[in-house]
Every structure is written in C-alpha cells, then in structure tokens.
Amino acid sequence: MSTIVVFGGTGYAGSAITHEALSRGHQVVAVARDTSKLDPADGLTLAQGDAFDPDFVAEVTKGADVVVVALHAVQSDGSELKDRFQHFVDAASAAGARLGIVGGAGSLLVADGGPALYDTPEFPDAFKGEAKSHGQVLDALRASDTDVDWFYVSPAAAFGSFNPGERLGTYRTSDDLLLTDAEGNSEVSGADFAIAFVDEIETPAHHQARFAVAY
C-alpha cells in the first residue's frame, strides 16, 4: 500500500480521492488550511497548513509515495498555481514520489487538432481564467526537464460539486480529447473520477502525461 499526500484534501476532487484511497487500504495524509471538515478515519492523517509554503510542503511530503495536488488554479487571493507550482515538483523529487495533478477540462481538445474547450464560443467567460491557468500548469510540466514521474488528470466538462452524480464504477479515458457520451454530454461523478485517479496510482499507465476521464 502507498502513502499518498493529498493537497486540497477537503475539496471536491481531493476529498473523493482521499476516501477512495482509504477504502483501498492506502495511508493518506490530507492537507488543507482547515482540516476540521474531514472526519477521522483509519489510515488518515490530517495536516493543516499552507500548500503554497515550500517548507511546509517539503516537510509534509517526506516519506510519500505519491503527492497529489487537487487545488484551484486561481486562489481566492488571486495568486495562481502555475506561478507557485515548482515546490510540489521539488518535494516529489526529494521524496522519490509520483506527482498527480487534478487538472481542468478546459484545455482538452473538442476535436483532433483543436480547438481547446476553453476556446469554443460555448465556454463560459467566468471560468476561462481558471481553465487557462490550469492549462498553463500542464504546459509547464510538459516543458520541464524534471525526472519526476508526474500525471495530470482532466475530468469531464461537467465535473464538480454542482453535478456530483453517482458512483457507477465505470469510466473511459483519452489523452487530450474531450470525452462525450452519445448525447454529447461530458460528465463523470466525483466518485468515479476518484476511482480512475487511484487506479492510476495503483497501476501506473501514464508517465509524464495527461489523460482525461469521463463516461
């Protein structure tokens, strides 16, 4: 079993990944500014602190097998993950851990050759900043020469607490292409996204690469 450190452990995706990993017997360190939202559980350690503090991140990831970053790309204070991401890479490297990133759907391509979802007329302006910032995290990882074995997971377009869905135990994956069903919907529940994420932890199939998850 692995020791998994989840930054954003109280968030929608982070908490789902935490619960799925615990259910499979992994040891999980859930990191958040306020960990009181998480209930105690066997195998769960709570770590309260600032994910943008490099010293804190270095300390809390010691001994980790996998470091998971499930944070908003744009923080409430306006700071952006893309500008403060390197210390997660450094911490994973120091620990000899894999680095898993919960990404966004906006940078996925709606067809082979593009455009990206966030460049389509239907994409809401209110979410473009977050989507493009998250895409820049992926761009930076792809351009880096790090030896860290990272993977970046983009969910379906309609993924989030506003559309929690149900645990079906099924999912499909693609590389950079947005997945839709027969009706053109792009959805996945939080629970099934977490299944896909923890499956990747247990059986690595994507190395320094992005993959998408949807029904």
N, C-alpha and C positions, 0 to 999 in steps of 0.2 A: 504494500500500500504506500501511497505517496503522501508527502507533506505539501499541502497546497496553501499558499498565501494569497488571499483574495482582497485586493484593494477595491473599495466600494462594496463591501460585504453586506451592507444594509440596503443597497439599491435594488432595482427591479431585476436586472440580469445577475448582479453579484450575489444576491440572496438566493436566487434559483440555483445558481452554480454551487453555492455553499451547501444547500440542502441536498442536491443530487450527489455531490461528492461524499458528504457524510453518510448518505444512505448506502453507499457502496463500500464503506469502511475506511475511507481516507481520513487522514488527520488534516483539519482545516484551521488556518488562522484567518479570521475575518477581521479586516481592518476598516475602520471608519472613524470619522470625527466624533460620532456619538454611537457607541455600541449598545446602548440600552434598548435599542429596538430589537435586538436579537435575543432569543431565548437560549439558555444554556442547553447544551446537548453533548452526548458522548462524542469525544473526538474533536470538539470545537474549542478553540482558544480565541478569546476576544482581545484585540489590540486597538486601543484608542489613540489616535494621533493624526498628524497631517501628512497625507500622501505626497505632498509637494515638498516635504522636508527630506533632503537627501540622507542626512544622518539617521533619521528615524527609519526610512525605507531600508537602508543598509543593515540596520540592526534587526528589524523585524523579519527580514528575509533570510537571515542566517539559518542554514540547515534546510532550506526549502528545496523541494524537487521541482516545483512549478510555481511561478509567480504569475498571478492573474491580475490584469488591470481592467476593471469594469467601472470606469469613471466617465463623466461627461467630458466632451471635448472642450467645451467652454464652461468655465466655472462661474459661480454666482458673482464673483468679484471681477469678472471679465478676463481673467487670466486663461490661457489656453494650454491644453495638454501637450500640444505639439512643441511648445516652447520649453516645456519642463519635463520632457519625457526621458531624457538621456539617463537620469539616475535610476530609472527602472531597468533599463538595459544594463547599466553598470552593476546594479545589485544582482540581477540574474546571472551575469557573467561571473561575479565574485562567488556566488553560491553554486555555480555549475548547474543552474536550473534552466528549464524551458521557460519561455515567456509567452503567455497567452493574452491576447488583447480582445476585448469585446468592442468591436467596431460598429460602424453605422452602415445603413443600406444605401445611403445617398451616392456613394462613389461606385456602386455596382452599375454595370452597363445594361441598358434595356435591350440591346441587340448586339450581335457580334460587330465589333468596330465602333461601338458607341451610339449615341451619347451616354454619359453617366445620368443616372436617375435625377440628380440634382440640377442637371442642365435641361431638363424637359419642362415644357410650359406648365404641366400639372403639378410640379413640385412646389409646395407652399413656401413662400418667401420667408416666413417666420422661422423655418427650420434650416434654411440654407447655410447660415453661419456655422451652426453646429455640425452639419453634414460635411461642409467643405473643410472645416478644421479637422474633423476626424479623418477625412481622406488624406490630409497632409501628414498625419501620423503614419499612415500606411506608406505614403511616398517616401518619408524619411527613413523608415525601416528598410524599404526596398533599395534605397540609395546608399545605405550604410554598409560598412565592411565588417560589421560585428560578427563574432563567431557564435553568438547566442542563437540557439535553435528556437526562433520565435514563430508563432502562428497568430493570424488575425482573422477573427470570425465575424462576418457581416450577417445580421439577421434579415428576415423578411422586411418588406417595406412597412407593413402594418404591424410592427412589433413594439410592445410597450405595455405599461400598466393600464392604458386605456383599452387594451384589447388582449386581456390575459389568456383567453382560450382555455382549453383543457389538455390534460396530459393524454396523448394518444399513443405515445411510444414509437412514433414513426417520424421520419424526416427525409428530405432529399438534400443533396449538396451539389454545388457547382463551384467553379473557380471565381471568375469575375463577373458572371452573368446573373442578373436578377432572375430569381425563380418565381414563376406564377403558376396557378392551377388552371384548370380548363376554362374557368370563368374569368381569368385574368387577374385574380386576386393573389396577392403576395403576403402570406401570413405564416406565423408559427407561434405557438404558445410559449410562455416563459419556461414551462417545464420541459418541453421538447427541445427548445434551444439549449437548455442546460444539459439534457441528455447528449446532444451532439457534441457539446463542448467537453464534457467529461469523457465521452468516448474517445475524443482526440487525445486527451491526457493519457488515457489507459492504453490506447493503441495508436501511437503517432503515425499519421499518414500525410501530414502537411508540414514541410520543413522550410522555414523562412518563406512562407507563402500565406496568401489569403484564401479562405474558402467561405462560401455563403451557405446558409441553412434556411430552408423553408419547406412547406408541404408540397 
